Amino acid sequence: MLVFVPHTTAGVTINEHADPNVARDLESSLERIVDDSWPFKHWEPGDENASSHIRTALIGPQVMVPLDAGKLVLGTWQGIFFCEFDGPRSRKVLVSVLR
């Protein structure tokens, strides 16, 4: 199964879903790795989101997960995370079963 996010400031990844602090740690780590205050070239007044584009490039727009008898095959602690870096906004998540 392919999960794809057709946006340049949102992505999707797989990580531990049992502890909500993992998502918080991921978010704060990406904010430290790509600081909002850097002098980016991509700069539109009122929509200063260059850091969101970079964070999305690091996370990526898709994940692939195998299916077995119609069920996702994820590790015990794994979950699929939608990562919003420039919102909240209306977003699309596309899911395709590949055969």
N, C-alpha and C positions, 0 to 999 in steps of 0.2 A: 504494500500500500504506500502510495506517495502522498505526503502532506506538503502542500506548497502554499506560500504566502506571496501574492503578487504585488508586493509593496516594497519601496526602497528604504522605509524607516520602521519596518517591523520584520521579525523573523520567527523561526521555529527551531527548537532544539530538543534533545532528549537528555534528561538528568534525573536525579533523585526527586521523587514526589512525596515521600513519606514525611519529610520535615520541611515546613514552609520556609524555614530560615535558609535553605539552600537557594531558593529563588531570590530571596533578599540579598544573600551573599553574592550571587551571580550579578544582580543588578548593581550593587555597590562596587563590585570589582570592575565591571565594565565602565562605570563612571570614573573610576580612578585611572584605568588604562587609557580612556579617551575623555579628556577633560573638556567640559563645555566652554571654558574660557580660552582655549587655544585660538590663535589668529588664523582661522580657516579662510580659504579663498571663496568657498561657497557660502555666500552670506546674503540673505534676502531680508530686508527690514520687516520685522513682524513675524518672520518665519525662520529664525536662527536655529536651524536643525542639522547643521553639518555633522555634528557629533553623532546624531541619530543614524545618519547614513553610514558612518564608519562602524558603529556598533553592530548595525545590521550586517555589514560585510563580514564582520568577525563571526557572528552567529550563523548566518546563512539563511536562505529563503526556503529550504526544504529539508525534510527527513524522509528516509525510507525505512519502513518497518515490515518485516515478513508477517504473513498471515498463516495460521494453521487451523484448519477446520473453521474458517471464518472469524477467528479470534486473533487479536494482535499478539505477537510474540515479543514481549518486552521482559526484561529482567525483573526480579521481584520488587526492586525499589524504583524502577524506571517509570517515568511518565513523559508525555509530550507536552512541552511548554510553548505557548504562544508568547513571544517577546515584543512588547509594545515600547518603542523608543521615542515616540513623538505624538503622544495622545493625551487623553483618549480621543479616538477617531472611529469612524465606521470603517471596518476592515473586512476583507474576504479571506477565507481559508478554503483552499480547494483540496479535495481528497479524491484520489483516483486509485482504483484497484487495478493493478497491472497483472496481466496473465501471460 
